[in-house]
Amino acid sequence: MRNDKENLIVNLTFDFALEIIEFTEELESSRKFVIANQILKSGTSIGANVREAQNAESKNDFIHKLKIAAKEADETEYFLQLCKFSKSYPFNELLTDKLNSIIKILSKIISSSKS
């Protein structure tokens, strides 16, 4: 059953996805289509998987969905790092900071859910 209470990680990942959309539009305006597409997919998938975890069928299903979200976060971090260290790509440090917070929260939720 779905729980519609205020949820920090759901809200953070939704807001992050909106910011990812804006950043990928900036990349596309610079004609960086391949990386933009990768960041768009992985960056918005974090929140989609967190949202899906809210309807998990079991504790193990919940943990599994959050682990997928964590993997998508790692992938997003990789592509943002490529932007950071590539001379011709725009970069947004605030996105990386927000993503690091999301990764820490996901790790904490996963580890506390296991115990």
Biopython code that builds the backbone (N, CA, C, O; Angstrom):
import numpy as np
from Bio.PDB.StructureBuilder import StructureBuilder

atoms = [
    (1, "MET", "N", (0.830, -1.180, 0.000)),
    (1, "MET", "CA", (0.000, 0.000, 0.000)),
    (1, "MET", "C", (0.877, 1.247, 0.000)),
    (1, "MET", "O", (1.896, 1.302, 0.688)),
    (2, "ARG", "N", (0.487, 2.204, -0.746)),
    (2, "ARG", "CA", (1.262, 3.427, -0.911)),
    (2, "ARG", "C", (1.155, 4.317, 0.319)),
    (2, "ARG", "O", (0.088, 4.455, 0.917)),
    (3, "ASN", "N", (2.277, 4.913, 0.683)),
    (3, "ASN", "CA", (2.334, 5.820, 1.822)),
    (3, "ASN", "C", (2.578, 7.226, 1.286)),
    (3, "ASN", "O", (3.636, 7.496, 0.717)),
    (4, "ASP", "N", (1.613, 8.121, 1.462)),
    (4, "ASP", "CA", (1.726, 9.468, 0.903)),
    (4, "ASP", "C", (2.227, 10.502, 1.908)),
    (4, "ASP", "O", (2.066, 11.703, 1.694)),
    (5, "LYS", "N", (2.833, 10.043, 3.002)),
    (5, "LYS", "CA", (3.416, 10.980, 3.960)),
    (5, "LYS", "C", (4.588, 11.722, 3.320)),
    (5, "LYS", "O", (5.170, 11.264, 2.337)),
    (6, "GLU", "N", (4.916, 12.867, 3.894)),
    (6, "GLU", "CA", (6.102, 13.616, 3.460)),
    (6, "GLU", "C", (7.322, 12.709, 3.590)),
    (6, "GLU", "O", (7.517, 12.080, 4.630)),
    (7, "ASN", "N", (8.143, 12.636, 2.545)),
    (7, "ASN", "CA", (9.261, 11.708, 2.517)),
    (7, "ASN", "C", (10.489, 12.425, 1.951)),
    (7, "ASN", "O", (10.503, 12.827, 0.788)),
    (8, "LEU", "N", (11.510, 12.578, 2.782)),
    (8, "LEU", "CA", (12.707, 13.339, 2.421)),
    (8, "LEU", "C", (13.357, 12.835, 1.133)),
    (8, "LEU", "O", (13.605, 13.624, 0.221)),
    (9, "ILE", "N", (13.638, 11.534, 1.044)),
    (9, "ILE", "CA", (14.371, 11.018, -0.124)),
    (9, "ILE", "C", (13.528, 11.097, -1.395)),
    (9, "ILE", "O", (14.061, 11.340, -2.478)),
    (10, "VAL", "N", (12.229, 10.894, -1.270)),
    (10, "VAL", "CA", (11.348, 11.036, -2.441)),
    (10, "VAL", "C", (11.399, 12.479, -2.941)),
    (10, "VAL", "O", (11.527, 12.722, -4.141)),
    (11, "ASN", "N", (11.298, 13.426, -2.022)),
    (11, "ASN", "CA", (11.326, 14.843, -2.405)),
    (11, "ASN", "C", (12.677, 15.264, -2.975)),
    (11, "ASN", "O", (12.740, 15.969, -3.982)),
    (12, "LEU", "N", (13.749, 14.831, -2.329)),
    (12, "LEU", "CA", (15.100, 15.195, -2.811)),
    (12, "LEU", "C", (15.358, 14.668, -4.209)),
    (12, "LEU", "O", (15.888, 15.384, -5.059)),
    (13, "THR", "N", (14.988, 13.421, -4.451)),
    (13, "THR", "CA", (15.268, 12.831, -5.758)),
    (13, "THR", "C", (14.361, 13.402, -6.848)),
    (13, "THR", "O", (14.762, 13.480, -8.009)),
    (14, "PHE", "N", (13.148, 13.798, -6.483)),
    (14, "PHE", "CA", (12.260, 14.445, -7.457)),
    (14, "PHE", "C", (12.825, 15.810, -7.851)),
    (14, "PHE", "O", (12.906, 16.142, -9.034)),
    (15, "ASP", "N", (13.216, 16.598, -6.844)),
    (15, "ASP", "CA", (13.807, 17.912, -7.120)),
    (15, "ASP", "C", (15.103, 17.777, -7.913)),
    (15, "ASP", "O", (15.378, 18.579, -8.806)),
    (16, "PHE", "N", (15.896, 16.761, -7.584)),
    (16, "PHE", "CA", (17.138, 16.516, -8.312)),
    (16, "PHE", "C", (16.849, 16.195, -9.774)),
    (16, "PHE", "O", (17.547, 16.677, -10.665)),
    (17, "ALA", "N", (15.830, 15.389, -10.024)),
    (17, "ALA", "CA", (15.462, 15.036, -11.400)),
    (17, "ALA", "C", (15.089, 16.289, -12.202)),
    (17, "ALA", "O", (15.455, 16.416, -13.370)),
    (18, "LEU", "N", (14.366, 17.204, -11.570)),
    (18, "LEU", "CA", (14.009, 18.453, -12.257)),
    (18, "LEU", "C", (15.259, 19.259, -12.613)),
    (18, "LEU", "O", (15.349, 19.837, -13.696)),
    (19, "GLU", "N", (16.218, 19.290, -11.689)),
    (19, "GLU", "CA", (17.465, 20.012, -11.962)),
    (19, "GLU", "C", (18.297, 19.313, -13.033)),
    (19, "GLU", "O", (18.980, 19.968, -13.820)),
    (20, "ILE", "N", (18.239, 17.994, -13.060)),
    (20, "ILE", "CA", (18.931, 17.230, -14.101)),
    (20, "ILE", "C", (18.342, 17.562, -15.470)),
    (20, "ILE", "O", (19.078, 17.703, -16.447)),
    (21, "ILE", "N", (17.033, 17.685, -15.539)),
    (21, "ILE", "CA", (16.382, 18.043, -16.806)),
    (21, "ILE", "C", (16.912, 19.384, -17.294)),
    (21, "ILE", "O", (17.246, 19.530, -18.470)),
    (22, "GLU", "N", (16.992, 20.363, -16.397)),
    (22, "GLU", "CA", (17.516, 21.682, -16.772)),
    (22, "GLU", "C", (18.967, 21.593, -17.238)),
    (22, "GLU", "O", (19.342, 22.208, -18.236)),
    (23, "PHE", "N", (19.783, 20.824, -16.512)),
    (23, "PHE", "CA", (21.195, 20.697, -16.878)),
    (23, "PHE", "C", (21.354, 20.014, -18.236)),
    (23, "PHE", "O", (22.195, 20.421, -19.037)),
    (24, "THR", "N", (20.561, 18.991, -18.499)),
    (24, "THR", "CA", (20.679, 18.313, -19.792)),
    (24, "THR", "C", (20.223, 19.218, -20.929)),
    (24, "THR", "O", (20.718, 19.102, -22.050)),
    (25, "GLU", "N", (19.291, 20.111, -20.654)),
    (25, "GLU", "CA", (18.914, 21.092, -21.681)),
    (25, "GLU", "C", (20.094, 22.013, -21.990)),
    (25, "GLU", "O", (20.313, 22.395, -23.140)),
    (26, "GLU", "N", (20.846, 22.363, -20.950)),
    (26, "GLU", "CA", (22.055, 23.176, -21.149)),
    (26, "GLU", "C", (23.088, 22.411, -21.971)),
    (26, "GLU", "O", (23.715, 22.972, -22.871)),
    (27, "LEU", "N", (23.262, 21.124, -21.657)),
    (27, "LEU", "CA", (24.190, 20.295, -22.438)),
    (27, "LEU", "C", (23.748, 20.204, -23.891)),
    (27, "LEU", "O", (24.568, 20.311, -24.802)),
    (28, "GLU", "N", (22.452, 20.006, -24.105)),
    (28, "GLU", "CA", (21.940, 19.895, -25.472)),
    (28, "GLU", "C", (22.111, 21.195, -26.242)),
    (28, "GLU", "O", (22.368, 21.175, -27.445)),
    (29, "SER", "N", (21.972, 22.323, -25.560)),
    (29, "SER", "CA", (22.176, 23.596, -26.254)),
    (29, "SER", "C", (23.637, 23.768, -26.664)),
    (29, "SER", "O", (23.948, 24.526, -27.583)),
    (30, "SER", "N", (24.535, 23.054, -25.970)),
    (30, "SER", "CA", (25.958, 23.035, -26.340)),
    (30, "SER", "C", (26.276, 21.886, -27.291)),
    (30, "SER", "O", (27.439, 21.633, -27.603)),
    (31, "ARG", "N", (25.243, 21.198, -27.746)),
    (31, "ARG", "CA", (25.347, 20.085, -28.687)),
    (31, "ARG", "C", (26.095, 18.888, -28.101)),
    (31, "ARG", "O", (26.802, 18.178, -28.816)),
    (32, "LYS", "N", (25.935, 18.675, -26.812)),
    (32, "LYS", "CA", (26.542, 17.538, -26.103)),
    (32, "LYS", "C", (25.457, 16.480, -25.878)),
    (32, "LYS", "O", (25.133, 16.141, -24.740)),
    (33, "PHE", "N", (24.910, 15.972, -26.970)),
    (33, "PHE", "CA", (23.706, 15.143, -26.924)),
    (33, "PHE", "C", (23.905, 13.782, -26.249)),
    (33, "PHE", "O", (23.033, 13.337, -25.504)),
    (34, "VAL", "N", (25.013, 13.131, -26.493)),
    (34, "VAL", "CA", (25.212, 11.776, -25.970)),
    (34, "VAL", "C", (25.294, 11.802, -24.445)),
    (34, "VAL", "O", (24.600, 11.039, -23.773)),
    (35, "ILE", "N", (26.128, 12.665, -23.904)),
    (35, "ILE", "CA", (26.255, 12.763, -22.447)),
    (35, "ILE", "C", (24.954, 13.291, -21.839)),
    (35, "ILE", "O", (24.543, 12.840, -20.770)),
    (36, "ALA", "N", (24.311, 14.236, -22.507)),
    (36, "ALA", "CA", (23.033, 14.760, -22.016)),
    (36, "ALA", "C", (22.019, 13.636, -21.870)),
    (36, "ALA", "O", (21.309, 13.557, -20.868)),
    (37, "ASN", "N", (21.955, 12.775, -22.865)),
    (37, "ASN", "CA", (20.999, 11.661, -22.827)),
    (37, "ASN", "C", (21.321, 10.688, -21.690)),
    (37, "ASN", "O", (20.416, 10.223, -20.997)),
    (38, "GLN", "N", (22.585, 10.387, -21.500)),
    (38, "GLN", "CA", (22.992, 9.474, -20.426)),
    (38, "GLN", "C", (22.648, 10.059, -19.052)),
    (38, "GLN", "O", (22.112, 9.364, -18.189)),
    (39, "ILE", "N", (22.960, 11.337, -18.864)),
    (39, "ILE", "CA", (22.680, 11.986, -17.575)),
    (39, "ILE", "C", (21.175, 12.086, -17.343)),
    (39, "ILE", "O", (20.699, 11.895, -16.224)),
    (40, "LEU", "N", (20.438, 12.381, -18.392)),
    (40, "LEU", "CA", (18.981, 12.477, -18.259)),
    (40, "LEU", "C", (18.390, 11.138, -17.808)),
    (40, "LEU", "O", (17.552, 11.094, -16.907)),
    (41, "LYS", "N", (18.830, 10.054, -18.440)),
    (41, "LYS", "CA", (18.296, 8.730, -18.096)),
    (41, "LYS", "C", (18.649, 8.322, -16.667)),
    (41, "LYS", "O", (17.771, 7.960, -15.884)),
    (42, "SER", "N", (19.927, 8.382, -16.337)),
    (42, "SER", "CA", (20.337, 7.913, -15.009)),
    (42, "SER", "C", (19.905, 8.872, -13.905)),
    (42, "SER", "O", (19.520, 8.437, -12.820)),
    (43, "GLY", "N", (19.966, 10.164, -14.174)),
    (43, "GLY", "CA", (19.629, 11.159, -13.146)),
    (43, "GLY", "C", (18.159, 11.186, -12.775)),
    (43, "GLY", "O", (17.813, 11.446, -11.622)),
    (44, "THR", "N", (17.290, 10.920, -13.744)),
    (44, "THR", "CA", (15.863, 10.886, -13.441)),
    (44, "THR", "C", (15.441, 9.509, -12.931)),
    (44, "THR", "O", (14.424, 9.383, -12.249)),
    (45, "SER", "N", (16.210, 8.490, -13.256)),
    (45, "SER", "CA", (15.907, 7.131, -12.813)),
    (45, "SER", "C", (16.078, 6.964, -11.303)),
    (45, "SER", "O", (15.426, 6.113, -10.699)),
    (46, "ILE", "N", (16.937, 7.760, -10.698)),
    (46, "ILE", "CA", (17.143, 7.672, -9.245)),
    (46, "ILE", "C", (15.800, 7.857, -8.540)),
    (46, "ILE", "O", (15.383, 7.015, -7.744)),
    (47, "GLY", "N", (15.142, 8.953, -8.837)),
    (47, "GLY", "CA", (13.859, 9.252, -8.204)),
    (47, "GLY", "C", (12.771, 8.272, -8.581)),
    (47, "GLY", "O", (11.918, 7.941, -7.757)),
    (48, "ALA", "N", (12.790, 7.802, -9.821)),
    (48, "ALA", "CA", (11.782, 6.831, -10.252)),
    (48, "ALA", "C", (11.905, 5.541, -9.444)),
    (48, "ALA", "O", (10.898, 4.952, -9.054)),
    (49, "ASN", "N", (13.126, 5.109, -9.196)),
    (49, "ASN", "CA", (13.330, 3.892, -8.406)),
    (49, "ASN", "C", (13.021, 4.100, -6.929)),
    (49, "ASN", "O", (12.495, 3.202, -6.271)),
    (50, "VAL", "N", (13.340, 5.265, -6.412)),
    (50, "VAL", "CA", (12.978, 5.584, -5.024)),
    (50, "VAL", "C", (11.460, 5.593, -4.885)),
    (50, "VAL", "O", (10.913, 5.065, -3.917)),
    (51, "ARG", "N", (10.794, 6.192, -5.851)),
    (51, "ARG", "CA", (9.331, 6.237, -5.840)),
    (51, "ARG", "C", (8.742, 4.827, -5.934)),
    (51, "ARG", "O", (7.778, 4.498, -5.242)),
    (52, "GLU", "N", (9.327, 4.015, -6.785)),
    (52, "GLU", "CA", (8.863, 2.636, -6.921)),
    (52, "GLU", "C", (9.062, 1.858, -5.619)),
    (52, "GLU", "O", (8.247, 1.001, -5.279)),
    (53, "ALA", "N", (10.131, 2.149, -4.898)),
    (53, "ALA", "CA", (10.399, 1.474, -3.618)),
    (53, "ALA", "C", (9.305, 1.761, -2.590)),
    (53, "ALA", "O", (9.086, 0.968, -1.675)),
    (54, "GLN", "N", (8.630, 2.878, -2.739)),
    (54, "GLN", "CA", (7.562, 3.223, -1.799)),
    (54, "GLN", "C", (6.389, 2.254, -1.898)),
    (54, "GLN", "O", (5.566, 2.176, -0.986)),
    (55, "ASN", "N", (6.310, 1.526, -2.991)),
    (55, "ASN", "CA", (5.249, 0.545, -3.204)),
    (55, "ASN", "C", (5.801, -0.882, -3.197)),
    (55, "ASN", "O", (5.211, -1.783, -3.793)),
    (56, "ALA", "N", (6.912, -1.079, -2.532)),
    (56, "ALA", "CA", (7.559, -2.388, -2.519)),
    (56, "ALA", "C", (6.643, -3.446, -1.908)),
    (56, "ALA", "O", (5.832, -3.167, -1.025)),
    (57, "GLU", "N", (6.801, -4.655, -2.404)),
    (57, "GLU", "CA", (5.977, -5.771, -1.937)),
    (57, "GLU", "C", (6.523, -6.400, -0.658)),
    (57, "GLU", "O", (5.799, -7.100, 0.050)),
    (58, "SER", "N", (7.786, -6.154, -0.364)),
    (58, "SER", "CA", (8.409, -6.706, 0.838)),
    (58, "SER", "C", (9.608, -5.834, 1.206)),
    (58, "SER", "O", (9.994, -4.928, 0.467)),
    (59, "LYS", "N", (10.178, -6.134, 2.358)),
    (59, "LYS", "CA", (11.386, -5.423, 2.791)),
    (59, "LYS", "C", (12.527, -5.656, 1.801)),
    (59, "LYS", "O", (13.252, -4.727, 1.446)),
    (60, "ASN", "N", (12.677, -6.909, 1.361)),
    (60, "ASN", "CA", (13.735, -7.225, 0.384)),
    (60, "ASN", "C", (13.515, -6.500, -0.936)),
    (60, "ASN", "O", (14.475, -6.041, -1.555)),
    (61, "ASP", "N", (12.272, -6.392, -1.371)),
    (61, "ASP", "CA", (11.942, -5.666, -2.598)),
    (61, "ASP", "C", (12.271, -4.187, -2.433)),
    (61, "ASP", "O", (12.798, -3.561, -3.353)),
    (62, "PHE", "N", (11.962, -3.623, -1.261)),
    (62, "PHE", "CA", (12.275, -2.226, -0.948)),
    (62, "PHE", "C", (13.776, -1.983, -1.048)),
    (62, "PHE", "O", (14.217, -1.031, -1.693)),
    (63, "ILE", "N", (14.554, -2.845, -0.409)),
    (63, "ILE", "CA", (16.014, -2.715, -0.430)),
    (63, "ILE", "C", (16.544, -2.844, -1.855)),
    (63, "ILE", "O", (17.417, -2.082, -2.272)),
    (64, "HIS", "N", (16.016, -3.805, -2.591)),
    (64, "HIS", "CA", (16.458, -4.020, -3.976)),
    (64, "HIS", "C", (16.222, -2.771, -4.832)),
    (64, "HIS", "O", (17.105, -2.364, -5.587)),
    (65, "LYS", "N", (15.057, -2.174, -4.721)),
    (65, "LYS", "CA", (14.745, -0.983, -5.519)),
    (65, "LYS", "C", (15.633, 0.199, -5.125)),
    (65, "LYS", "O", (16.051, 0.978, -5.982)),
    (66, "LEU", "N", (15.915, 0.330, -3.836)),
    (66, "LEU", "CA", (16.814, 1.412, -3.408)),
    (66, "LEU", "C", (18.241, 1.160, -3.868)),
    (66, "LEU", "O", (18.972, 2.109, -4.151)),
    (67, "LYS", "N", (18.651, -0.105, -3.950)),
    (67, "LYS", "CA", (19.983, -0.417, -4.481)),
    (67, "LYS", "C", (20.071, -0.047, -5.958)),
    (67, "LYS", "O", (21.111, 0.421, -6.422)),
    (68, "ILE", "N", (18.994, -0.253, -6.687)),
    (68, "ILE", "CA", (18.976, 0.170, -8.095)),
    (68, "ILE", "C", (19.101, 1.686, -8.174)),
    (68, "ILE", "O", (19.836, 2.209, -9.011)),
    (69, "ALA", "N", (18.381, 2.391, -7.303)),
    (69, "ALA", "CA", (18.488, 3.859, -7.265)),
    (69, "ALA", "C", (19.923, 4.281, -6.960)),
    (69, "ALA", "O", (20.427, 5.234, -7.555)),
    (70, "ALA", "N", (20.576, 3.587, -6.047)),
    (70, "ALA", "CA", (21.968, 3.904, -5.699)),
    (70, "ALA", "C", (22.901, 3.666, -6.886)),
    (70, "ALA", "O", (23.836, 4.435, -7.108)),
    (71, "LYS", "N", (22.649, 2.608, -7.641)),
    (71, "LYS", "CA", (23.460, 2.348, -8.839)),
    (71, "LYS", "C", (23.265, 3.441, -9.879)),
    (71, "LYS", "O", (24.224, 3.871, -10.520)),
    (72, "GLU", "N", (22.033, 3.888, -10.046)),
    (72, "GLU", "CA", (21.755, 4.981, -10.985)),
    (72, "GLU", "C", (22.432, 6.270, -10.513)),
    (72, "GLU", "O", (22.907, 7.059, -11.329)),
    (73, "ALA", "N", (22.473, 6.477, -9.213)),
    (73, "ALA", "CA", (23.153, 7.654, -8.657)),
    (73, "ALA", "C", (24.649, 7.594, -8.947)),
    (73, "ALA", "O", (25.257, 8.604, -9.300)),
    (74, "ASP", "N", (25.239, 6.409, -8.796)),
    (74, "ASP", "CA", (26.668, 6.248, -9.111)),
    (74, "ASP", "C", (26.938, 6.523, -10.587)),
    (74, "ASP", "O", (27.927, 7.165, -10.940)),
    (75, "GLU", "N", (26.048, 6.031, -11.440)),
    (75, "GLU", "CA", (26.204, 6.268, -12.881)),
    (75, "GLU", "C", (26.093, 7.764, -13.189)),
    (75, "GLU", "O", (26.862, 8.298, -13.988)),
    (76, "THR", "N", (25.148, 8.420, -12.561)),
    (76, "THR", "CA", (24.981, 9.863, -12.765)),
    (76, "THR", "C", (26.221, 10.610, -12.310)),
    (76, "THR", "O", (26.681, 11.538, -12.975)),
    (77, "GLU", "N", (26.757, 10.196, -11.167)),
    (77, "GLU", "CA", (27.979, 10.822, -10.657)),
    (77, "GLU", "C", (29.122, 10.681, -11.663)),
    (77, "GLU", "O", (29.890, 11.622, -11.865)),
    (78, "TYR", "N", (29.236, 9.525, -12.286)),
    (78, "TYR", "CA", (30.277, 9.287, -13.289)),
    (78, "TYR", "C", (30.154, 10.274, -14.452)),
    (78, "TYR", "O", (31.141, 10.889, -14.855)),
    (79, "PHE", "N", (28.940, 10.424, -14.989)),
    (79, "PHE", "CA", (28.762, 11.318, -16.131)),
    (79, "PHE", "C", (28.944, 12.782, -15.744)),
    (79, "PHE", "O", (29.443, 13.574, -16.544)),
    (80, "LEU", "N", (28.547, 13.149, -14.534)),
    (80, "LEU", "CA", (28.795, 14.520, -14.083)),
    (80, "LEU", "C", (30.291, 14.776, -13.927)),
    (80, "LEU", "O", (30.769, 15.876, -14.205)),
    (81, "GLN", "N", (31.033, 13.752, -13.478)),
    (81, "GLN", "CA", (32.486, 13.895, -13.375)),
    (81, "GLN", "C", (33.122, 14.048, -14.750)),
    (81, "GLN", "O", (34.083, 14.800, -14.909)),
    (82, "LEU", "N", (32.595, 13.343, -15.737)),
    (82, "LEU", "CA", (33.095, 13.531, -17.101)),
    (82, "LEU", "C", (32.911, 14.983, -17.536)),
    (82, "LEU", "O", (33.800, 15.567, -18.155)),
    (83, "CYS", "N", (31.771, 15.555, -17.215)),
    (83, "CYS", "CA", (31.526, 16.965, -17.554)),
    (83, "CYS", "C", (32.511, 17.865, -16.828)),
    (83, "CYS", "O", (33.048, 18.812, -17.402)),
    (84, "LYS", "N", (32.740, 17.557, -15.560)),
    (84, "LYS", "CA", (33.639, 18.388, -14.753)),
    (84, "LYS", "C", (35.056, 18.416, -15.317)),
    (84, "LYS", "O", (35.692, 19.470, -15.358)),
    (85, "PHE", "N", (35.541, 17.273, -15.745)),
    (85, "PHE", "CA", (36.937, 17.194, -16.164)),
    (85, "PHE", "C", (37.148, 17.325, -17.670)),
    (85, "PHE", "O", (38.286, 17.321, -18.140)),
    (86, "SER", "N", (36.076, 17.438, -18.415)),
    (86, "SER", "CA", (36.187, 17.671, -19.846)),
    (86, "SER", "C", (36.207, 19.175, -20.088)),
    (86, "SER", "O", (35.359, 19.905, -19.575)),
    (87, "LYS", "N", (37.161, 19.625, -20.856)),
    (87, "LYS", "CA", (37.345, 21.068, -21.052)),
    (87, "LYS", "C", (36.192, 21.745, -21.772)),
    (87, "LYS", "O", (35.949, 22.935, -21.570)),
    (88, "SER", "N", (35.481, 21.007, -22.605)),
    (88, "SER", "CA", (34.468, 21.644, -23.443)),
    (88, "SER", "C", (33.031, 21.433, -22.954)),
    (88, "SER", "O", (32.081, 21.754, -23.668)),
    (89, "TYR", "N", (32.869, 20.894, -21.742)),
    (89, "TYR", "CA", (31.524, 20.624, -21.231)),
    (89, "TYR", "C", (31.157, 21.571, -20.099)),
    (89, "TYR", "O", (32.006, 21.926, -19.282)),
    (90, "PRO", "N", (29.892, 21.981, -20.049)),
    (90, "PRO", "CA", (29.453, 22.753, -18.888)),
    (90, "PRO", "C", (29.417, 21.839, -17.658)),
    (90, "PRO", "O", (29.311, 20.620, -17.788)),
    (91, "PHE", "N", (29.504, 22.426, -16.487)),
    (91, "PHE", "CA", (29.477, 21.660, -15.237)),
    (91, "PHE", "C", (28.708, 22.433, -14.189)),
    (91, "PHE", "O", (28.739, 23.664, -14.161)),
    (92, "ASN", "N", (28.013, 21.703, -13.322)),
    (92, "ASN", "CA", (27.235, 22.310, -12.251)),
    (92, "ASN", "C", (27.622, 21.637, -10.937)),
    (92, "ASN", "O", (27.178, 20.525, -10.649)),
    (93, "GLU", "N", (28.442, 22.307, -10.149)),
    (93, "GLU", "CA", (28.939, 21.761, -8.878)),
    (93, "GLU", "C", (27.806, 21.484, -7.895)),
    (93, "GLU", "O", (27.873, 20.525, -7.127)),
    (94, "LEU", "N", (26.773, 22.313, -7.915)),
    (94, "LEU", "CA", (25.634, 22.131, -7.011)),
    (94, "LEU", "C", (24.938, 20.787, -7.253)),
    (94, "LEU", "O", (24.484, 20.146, -6.306)),
    (95, "LEU", "N", (24.855, 20.363, -8.511)),
    (95, "LEU", "CA", (24.262, 19.058, -8.816)),
    (95, "LEU", "C", (25.067, 17.935, -8.166)),
    (95, "LEU", "O", (24.495, 16.998, -7.608)),
    (96, "THR", "N", (26.375, 18.031, -8.238)),
    (96, "THR", "CA", (27.237, 17.010, -7.625)),
    (96, "THR", "C", (27.056, 16.997, -6.112)),
    (96, "THR", "O", (27.001, 15.927, -5.505)),
    (97, "ASP", "N", (26.962, 18.169, -5.501)),
    (97, "ASP", "CA", (26.745, 18.244, -4.051)),
    (97, "ASP", "C", (25.420, 17.605, -3.658)),
    (97, "ASP", "O", (25.353, 16.842, -2.695)),
    (98, "LYS", "N", (24.372, 17.918, -4.403)),
    (98, "LYS", "CA", (23.059, 17.338, -4.109)),
    (98, "LYS", "C", (23.070, 15.828, -4.320)),
    (98, "LYS", "O", (22.477, 15.079, -3.544)),
    (99, "LEU", "N", (23.743, 15.393, -5.368)),
    (99, "LEU", "CA", (23.828, 13.965, -5.645)),
    (99, "LEU", "C", (24.571, 13.233, -4.532)),
    (99, "LEU", "O", (24.168, 12.139, -4.137)),
    (100, "ASN", "N", (25.649, 13.821, -4.024)),
    (100, "ASN", "CA", (26.389, 13.200, -2.926)),
    (100, "ASN", "C", (25.515, 13.058, -1.681)),
    (100, "ASN", "O", (25.604, 12.054, -0.975)),
    (101, "SER", "N", (24.679, 14.047, -1.410)),
    (101, "SER", "CA", (23.742, 13.950, -0.285)),
    (101, "SER", "C", (22.744, 12.826, -0.499)),
    (101, "SER", "O", (22.439, 12.072, 0.425)),
    (102, "ILE", "N", (22.238, 12.716, -1.715)),
    (102, "ILE", "CA", (21.287, 11.647, -2.043)),
    (102, "ILE", "C", (21.939, 10.280, -1.867)),
    (102, "ILE", "O", (21.330, 9.367, -1.310)),
    (103, "ILE", "N", (23.168, 10.138, -2.336)),
    (103, "ILE", "CA", (23.886, 8.865, -2.208)),
    (103, "ILE", "C", (24.059, 8.492, -0.739)),
    (103, "ILE", "O", (23.860, 7.334, -0.369)),
    (104, "LYS", "N", (24.423, 9.450, 0.096)),
    (104, "LYS", "CA", (24.593, 9.180, 1.531)),
    (104, "LYS", "C", (23.281, 8.748, 2.174)),
    (104, "LYS", "O", (23.250, 7.807, 2.967)),
    (105, "ILE", "N", (22.201, 9.438, 1.829)),
    (105, "ILE", "CA", (20.895, 9.094, 2.398)),
    (105, "ILE", "C", (20.456, 7.710, 1.934)),
    (105, "ILE", "O", (19.972, 6.911, 2.736)),
    (106, "LEU", "N", (20.622, 7.423, 0.649)),
    (106, "LEU", "CA", (20.265, 6.096, 0.145)),
    (106, "LEU", "C", (21.068, 5.007, 0.863)),
    (106, "LEU", "O", (20.510, 3.981, 1.250)),
    (107, "SER", "N", (22.354, 5.222, 1.038)),
    (107, "SER", "CA", (23.205, 4.243, 1.727)),
    (107, "SER", "C", (22.720, 4.011, 3.150)),
    (107, "SER", "O", (22.672, 2.874, 3.620)),
    (108, "LYS", "N", (22.366, 5.079, 3.825)),
    (108, "LYS", "CA", (21.873, 4.979, 5.205)),
    (108, "LYS", "C", (20.556, 4.212, 5.269)),
    (108, "LYS", "O", (20.376, 3.346, 6.125)),
    (109, "ILE", "N", (19.639, 4.532, 4.362)),
    (109, "ILE", "CA", (18.342, 3.838, 4.326)),
    (109, "ILE", "C", (18.545, 2.357, 4.049)),
    (109, "ILE", "O", (17.939, 1.509, 4.703)),
    (110, "ILE", "N", (19.398, 2.046, 3.079)),
    (110, "ILE", "CA", (19.656, 0.642, 2.728)),
    (110, "ILE", "C", (20.261, -0.105, 3.916)),
    (110, "ILE", "O", (19.812, -1.198, 4.261)),
    (111, "SER", "N", (21.271, 0.482, 4.534)),
    (111, "SER", "CA", (21.929, -0.219, 5.650)),
    (111, "SER", "C", (20.997, -0.365, 6.848)),
    (111, "SER", "O", (21.009, -1.404, 7.507)),
    (112, "SER", "N", (20.199, 0.641, 7.142)),
    (112, "SER", "CA", (19.289, 0.518, 8.293)),
    (112, "SER", "C", (18.121, -0.413, 7.983)),
    (112, "SER", "O", (17.567, -1.024, 8.897)),
    (113, "SER", "N", (17.741, -0.532, 6.725)),
    (113, "SER", "CA", (16.659, -1.444, 6.349)),
    (113, "SER", "C", (17.108, -2.901, 6.436)),
    (113, "SER", "O", (16.289, -3.795, 6.651)),
    (114, "LYS", "N", (18.393, -3.134, 6.269)),
    (114, "LYS", "CA", (18.919, -4.507, 6.341)),
    (114, "LYS", "C", (18.938, -5.037, 7.764)),
    (114, "LYS", "O", (18.847, -6.245, 7.982)),
    (115, "SER", "N", (19.058, -4.130, 8.740)),
    (115, "SER", "CA", (19.172, -4.587, 10.145)),
    (115, "SER", "C", (17.837, -4.677, 10.838)),
    (115, "SER", "O", (17.774, -5.043, 12.012)),
]
sb = StructureBuilder()
sb.init_structure("model")
sb.init_model(0)
sb.init_chain("A")
sb.init_seg("    ")
for serial, (resi, resn, name, xyz) in enumerate(atoms, 1):
    if name == "N":
        sb.init_residue(resn, " ", resi, " ")
    sb.init_atom(name, np.array(xyz, "f"), 0.0, 1.0, " ", f" {name:<3s}", serial, name[0])
structure = sb.get_structure()
